[in-house]
């Protein structure tokens, strides 16, 4: 089976995750120029803003990049058309079933890689002719499912015949090696890129990521069917207390409304929605994205080779 970089035409078998309000055209271009597949996120935008960001990315890179369409966005229909009109070559999708958009995208020659949190959805989407599927475990930041990456990826691989990309909880060579051992063709990463020089988040956000420990994330929104993983802060504590009391969706939304923008742009680490995955506790320095990608791709195979030698010596 082809590796992800062969499918996408990139240097590394890595996709930059579609992080709302963070993955701009400029950041996507920086990740593409660094050898991965940069992705423009669409959460919180309208179709015209997406068009502007696609054109901005094209100004800054001649390498492949794509768009992550958040299907919950009320402008998803218009955005799906913009993706075709602007000649985007790769689309990933999240938070829903993209089936109704896939025929038009495939007709336009676009590679489609839906993000899934369960094997049953991956199997359903394979019928539409998708090029690969991204199996994202609950360790990831932002909107999450329930299955862990270690459990999800092999079950998705067994369920479909298309290549599978592993996502969720990948920030170093050992996790890259684990994804390879599970049979993934490549990985998608997000949280580790928050600690990059190029990432356009507030400095307070970056420092919060660096200070985070292994148990400093929490999932909010399970009671209303919208689980989101963030760093623990005053906002998450208030939200979880409301959930425990059986608060309505409207009551809960008053706590989180505008929370991600407060974190990303204002640096509000108390009331902001500081989305991050469980690997935040592994991040200890700000580095260029190129260095992050190089380390993942160098250490992964090295870890596998060393493991094979150790196991061989034990026999």
Secondary structure, DSSP 8 states (H G I E B T S, - for coil): ---HHHHHT-SSSEEE---TTT--HHHHHHHHHTTSBEEEE-TT--HHHHHHHHHHHHHH-SS-EEEEEETTSTTHHHHHHHHHHTT--EEEEESS--HHHHHHHHHTT-EEEEEESSHHHHHHHHTTT-SEEEEE-TTSSEE--SS-HHHHHHHHHHH-SSEEEEESS--SHHHHHHHHHHT-SEEEE-HHHHTBSS--S-HHHHHHHHH--TT-EEEE-GGGT--EEEE-SHHHHHHHHHHHTT--HHHHHHHHTTHHHIIIII--TTTS--B--GGGGG--S-B-HHHHHHHHHHHHHHHHHHHHHHHHHH-
